[in-house]
Amino acid sequence: MLRRTFFKTLVSNVVLLLVPKWGRSQMAPAGASLQDVAVVVLPASLGPQRIATIVADYERWLSAYPAGADAGYGYGDTKLSVLGPSPSRHYAEQLKALDTAAEAQGGKFSSLSLDVRRAIIQAALVEAAAVAIPMRPNGKHVATDVMSYFYHSSDGMDFCYNLAIRESDCRGLSSSGKRPAPLS
């Protein structure tokens, strides 16, 4: 009996190594995802395609997150700061909690109405004591991290002001006195 359990475990782990990453994600149980959270917390006026792009960019940012990297010195600080652990380390638990709350409401998170999903996320934010959008994703809650990633980006700034501010781009001295162009 013990030998059978050992070989089952061995074979299942070998299969996970041999199946490509996209195949493993297809085998994972369906539940709340970053995309589902983003649809609730980001403005609907962005549209589904742009929200999907923002989520894909955020996932790329998370996968390249350099935990422990040199973050430089703060203004007036003499102590070098380093980046903490990845903010995504608790996302699986947080997304599972959203799923559990959705099941209590009678369905899967992604299939519930927008108002019900919004109420579930609001309750989760209260429970996590997340009272503000952090300057950068910090892992306190997946919802505030998605908002932080978008609203503190150059695209988020442009969206909020409806101007082509392009905060991260250098416009040069010749155009520094000109007002940014409207986006629409």
Number of C-alpha atoms within 10 A of each C-alpha: 5 6 8 9 9 10 11 11 12 11 11 10 11 11 12 13 11 10 11 10 11 8 11 13 11 9 10 8 7 12 16 21 18 18 17 19 23 23 20 18 16 17 13 12 9 13 11 14 9 12 20 17 12 21 22 14 14 18 15 11 12 14 11 10 16 14 12 12 12 12 11 13 12 10 6 6 9 9 9 10 14 14 13 14 14 17 18 20 11 13 18 15 13 20 21 15 16 23 21 18 20 22 13 10 14 11 14 18 26 19 13 15 10 13 10 15 24 16 13 19 23 15 14 19 18 10 10 12 11 15 9 9 19 17 14 17 23 17 19 19 24 27 26 25 23 24 22 19 21 23 20 16 17 16 18 18 17 18 18 9 12 15 16 17 19 15 14 9 8 9 13 8 8 7 10 10 8 9 10 16 10 11 11 6
